[in-house]
Amino acid sequence: MKIAVGADHAGFRIKDELKKRLAALGHSVEDAGTDSEQSVDYPDFAERVGRAIAEGRADRGVLVCGTGIGMSIAANKIAGVRAAVVTDPLTAEMSRRHNDANVFCAGARVLAPEKIAELLDLWLKTPFEGGRHERRVEKIRRLE
């Protein structure tokens, strides 16, 4: 799977750990930045990952900032992106099963790096159920 990853300064270290993990699992990883812990603006990186999804260069995206919230708000402005803030196994699973989320957002100041990695693994393995949920996701697409 092609996965675009991005982070602001708060998520930089976790992003780099997740990149290694994803590559070790056989995924192709596109790094959308940032490259350090120097303060940056999270919408820039949410846009890069979102555009990778919208343009078909990536199948899924991963964004990490302080809480995951800012990244999800920014990424969801891009047509075709369904970004979800994941905080626990239920939100990881249901964002995929029912919402067909294609961007995983997490908070580096909310969850431990190991927890984020575990939740990302679950999120990546969880399929979209389709069925009645497809109708709802289609309604989201029409809002764009």
SULUR-V307214 format. One record per residue. RES is the residue in one letter. PSI is psi as a letter, one per 30 degrees, with the letter a starting at -180 (* if undefined). BURIAL is I if it has 16 or more other ideal C-beta (glycine too) atoms within 10 Angstrom, else O. D_CENTER is the distance of its C-alpha to the mean C-alpha in Angstrom with 1 decimal. Layout:
((RES;PSI;BURIAL;D_CENTER) (RES;PSI;BURIAL;D_CENTER))
This chain:
((M;k;O;13.6) (K;k;O;12.3) (I;k;I;8.9) (A;k;I;8.2) (V;k;I;7.3) (G;l;I;8.4) (A;l;I;9.9) (D;a;I;13.0) (H;e;I;16.1) (A;e;I;15.2) (G;g;I;12.3) (F;e;I;14.0) (R;e;O;15.7) (I;e;I;12.9) (K;e;I;10.8) (D;e;O;14.1) (E;e;O;14.6) (L;e;I;11.3) (K;e;I;12.4) (K;e;O;15.7) (R;e;O;14.7) (L;e;I;12.7) (A;e;O;15.7) (A;f;O;18.1) (L;g;O;16.8) (G;g;O;17.6) (H;k;I;14.4) (S;k;O;14.7) (V;k;I;12.5) (E;k;I;12.5) (D;j;O;12.4) (A;g;I;11.9) (G;l;I;13.5) (T;l;I;14.9) (D;g;O;17.7) (S;a;O;19.2) (E;g;O;19.5) (Q;k;O;21.4) (S;k;O;20.4) (V;l;I;18.3) (D;j;O;16.8) (Y;e;I;13.1) (P;f;I;13.3) (D;e;O;14.3) (F;e;I;11.2) (A;e;I;9.0) (E;e;I;11.7) (R;e;I;11.7) (V;e;I;8.2) (G;e;I;9.0) (R;e;I;12.4) (A;e;I;11.6) (I;e;I;10.2) (A;e;I;13.2) (E;g;O;15.6) (G;g;O;14.9) (R;f;O;14.4) (A;k;I;11.2) (D;e;O;10.6) (R;l;I;6.9) (G;l;I;4.2) (V;k;I;2.9) (L;k;I;4.6) (V;k;I;7.6) (C;a;I;10.7) (G;e;I;13.7) (T;f;I;12.6) (G;f;I;9.0) (I;e;O;11.1) (G;e;I;12.0) (M;e;I;8.7) (S;e;I;8.0) (I;e;O;11.6) (A;e;I;11.6) (A;e;I;8.9) (N;f;I;10.6) (K;f;O;13.8) (I;k;I;13.2) (A;k;O;14.9) (G;f;O;13.1) (V;k;I;9.6) (R;i;I;8.9) (A;k;I;6.1) (A;k;I;7.0) (V;k;I;7.9) (V;k;I;8.7) (T;f;I;12.1) (D;l;O;14.1) (P;e;O;14.8) (L;e;O;15.7) (T;e;I;12.6) (A;e;I;10.6) (E;e;I;13.3) (M;e;I;14.1) (S;f;I;10.8) (R;e;I;11.2) (R;e;O;15.0) (H;f;O;15.9) (N;f;I;13.3) (D;h;I;11.8) (A;k;I;8.3) (N;f;I;6.6) (V;k;I;3.1) (F;k;I;2.4) (C;k;I;4.3) (A;l;I;7.5) (G;j;I;10.9) (A;f;I;13.0) (R;g;O;16.0) (V;e;O;15.4) (L;k;I;14.8) (A;k;O;16.4) (P;e;O;14.7) (E;e;O;16.1) (K;e;O;14.7) (I;e;I;11.1) (A;e;I;11.9) (E;e;O;13.7) (L;e;I;11.1) (L;e;I;8.6) (D;e;O;11.8) (L;e;I;12.6) (W;e;I;9.5) (L;e;I;10.0) (K;f;O;13.7) (T;k;I;13.8) (P;l;O;15.1) (F;k;I;15.3) (E;f;O;18.9) (G;b;O;19.9) (G;b;O;23.4) (R;f;O;23.7) (H;f;O;20.0) (E;e;O;20.1) (R;e;O;22.5) (R;e;O;20.2) (V;e;O;17.2) (E;e;O;19.9) (K;e;O;21.1) (I;e;O;17.7) (R;e;O;17.9) (R;f;O;21.5) (L;f;O;20.5) (E;*;O;18.9))
